[in-house]
């Protein structure tokens, strides 16, 4: 095998993010639920016989970005004689809290494990991934998960695969800067996975109508009389207040998100929320009564004319697992 083409590197959202403390090494401990979404970067990996690792292609990413570092780490750890040309095509915005860079690095580890015929286990790859960043292991783990520690203690959790509308302002946020705004003097009680699972079970049952009316009828009704859910999602994002203070565009993003949903007659199941350390915000979109009871593939029909110049939006489907999960042996 000489090359692998069009490898997906999916984004993730955090349903919530609770910061529970700070370790002596400066890392924060947290609780969160990760879900993969089908907003993906794509990578080509072309094996080199001379051991050289390099990125190819014209973009604004640094020469030694996380993808290159992932390949170098894997090569050094295994003493592999091969190298690789890495072609990365970005779609996921940077500094958005969507995990794009971490996902790219994980896809490099997964792809090179196959391309270089290394045969490393999932656990070994996850240990290497943690050296690259706290978010990288979830993409090797490959399943939606409840996470604790710095994000590396993962417990698989079954999640629905709803539609999400995601809005990203023109400006991103530094994760380090956002975490520096935290005030951990007033501790909140830690959440339990059982509590989240029970809320999710009830919420998903309530938000999945049988779809007796056509989608056109449902949308017409929403345009004439939009109903906005006042219910908050389970938990909270402890980084959101600090992010909004650092970057006013994050606060504006919630208003833009609501405008996009209103103009497209899409009803959010719950209030919008920032994902990760920001600056992207998302809303879980209720199914609007298509004949199948589900929104059709890429047919949430979102028009993005409400987005300010330089902003990005995506109508994404939640994924049940990482597209390359089966590429790694247990």
HELIX and SHEET records of a PDB file:
HELIX    1   1 UNK A   66  UNK A   78  1                                  13    
HELIX    2   2 UNK A  100  UNK A  115  1                                  16    
HELIX    3   3 UNK A  122  UNK A  132  1                                  11    
HELIX    4   4 UNK A  136  UNK A  141  1                                   6    
HELIX    5   5 UNK A  175  UNK A  179  1                                   5    
HELIX    6   6 UNK A  193  UNK A  206  1                                  14    
HELIX    7   7 UNK A  215  UNK A  224  1                                  10    
HELIX    8   8 UNK A  240  UNK A  246  1                                   7    
HELIX    9   9 UNK A  248  UNK A  263  1                                  16    
HELIX   10  10 UNK A  325  UNK A  327  5                                   3    
SHEET    1   A 4 UNK A   3  UNK A  22  0                                        
SHEET    2   A 4 UNK A  28  UNK A  48 -1                                        
SHEET    3   A 4 UNK A  83  UNK A  89 -1                                        
SHEET    4   A 4 UNK A  53  UNK A  56  1                                        
SHEET    1   B 4 UNK A   3  UNK A  22  0                                        
SHEET    2   B 4 UNK A  28  UNK A  48 -1                                        
SHEET    3   B 4 UNK A 145  UNK A 148 -1                                        
SHEET    4   B 4 UNK A 153  UNK A 156 -1                                        
SHEET    1   C 4 UNK A 273  UNK A 274  0                                        
SHEET    2   C 4 UNK A 281  UNK A 285 -1                                        
SHEET    3   C 4 UNK A 163  UNK A 168 -1                                        
SHEET    4   C 4 UNK A 312  UNK A 317 -1                                        
END                                                                             
